[in-house]
Amino acid sequence: MNADKILDAKGLACPMPIMKTKKAMNELETGQVLEIHTTDQGAKNDLSAWAKSSGHELLGHQEEEDILKLWIKKG
């Protein structure tokens, strides 16, 4: 999936991945996609709920070894 920006949140525990994601999303234009890399397994549910409540769209996620990748489209 093509991303306009990649956020490296590996090694960060909750709530840091969400805080970093929020900051990165503020730098994007509507319709652009942020790719997040995290090792916090709780981030999938947290970021999904955050995206929905913030008017963004979780496009998908995938796990590669211990790294969770998520794609969020700015609403």
C-alpha positions as CSV (number, residue, x, y, z in Angstrom):
1,M,0.0,0.0,0.0
2,N,1.3,3.4,-0.9
3,A,1.8,5.8,2.0
4,D,2.5,9.5,2.0
5,K,4.4,9.4,5.3
6,I,5.8,6.6,7.4
7,L,5.9,6.8,11.2
8,D,8.3,4.7,13.2
9,A,6.7,4.0,16.6
10,K,8.6,0.8,17.2
11,G,9.6,0.2,20.9
12,L,7.0,2.7,22.2
13,A,4.4,1.7,24.7
14,C,0.8,3.1,24.9
15,P,-0.1,5.9,24.7
16,M,3.0,7.1,22.7
17,P,2.1,5.4,19.4
18,I,-1.3,7.3,19.4
19,M,0.3,10.6,20.4
20,K,3.0,10.2,17.6
21,T,0.2,9.2,15.1
22,K,-1.9,12.2,16.0
23,K,1.1,14.6,15.5
24,A,2.0,13.0,12.2
25,M,-1.6,13.1,11.0
26,N,-1.7,16.9,11.6
27,E,1.1,17.2,9.1
28,L,-0.8,15.4,6.3
29,E,-3.4,16.8,3.9
30,T,-6.9,15.3,3.8
31,G,-6.9,12.0,1.8
32,Q,-3.2,11.3,2.4
33,V,-2.1,8.0,4.0
34,L,0.1,7.5,7.1
35,E,1.8,4.1,7.5
36,I,2.6,3.3,11.2
37,H,5.2,0.8,12.3
38,T,4.8,-0.3,15.9
39,T,5.8,-3.2,18.2
40,D,2.9,-2.4,20.7
41,Q,0.3,-5.1,20.0
42,G,-2.4,-3.1,21.7
43,A,-1.9,-0.3,19.2
44,K,-4.0,-2.1,16.6
45,N,-7.2,-1.7,18.7
46,D,-6.1,1.7,20.1
47,L,-5.3,3.2,16.7
48,S,-8.4,1.7,15.1
49,A,-10.7,3.3,17.7
50,W,-8.7,6.6,17.6
51,A,-9.0,6.8,13.8
52,K,-12.7,6.2,13.9
53,S,-13.3,8.8,16.6
54,S,-11.1,11.3,14.9
55,G,-12.8,11.1,11.5
56,H,-10.0,9.1,9.8
57,E,-10.1,5.7,8.1
58,L,-8.1,2.6,9.0
59,L,-7.3,1.2,5.6
60,G,-5.7,-2.0,6.9
61,H,-3.0,-3.6,8.9
62,Q,-0.5,-6.4,8.6
63,E,2.0,-8.1,10.8
64,E,5.6,-8.9,9.8
65,E,7.5,-10.8,12.4
66,D,7.1,-8.6,15.6
67,I,6.2,-5.4,13.7
68,L,2.6,-4.3,13.2
69,K,2.0,-2.0,10.2
70,L,-1.2,0.0,10.0
71,W,-2.4,2.4,7.3
72,I,-4.6,5.3,8.2
73,K,-6.2,7.7,5.7
74,K,-6.7,11.2,6.9
75,G,-10.3,12.3,6.9
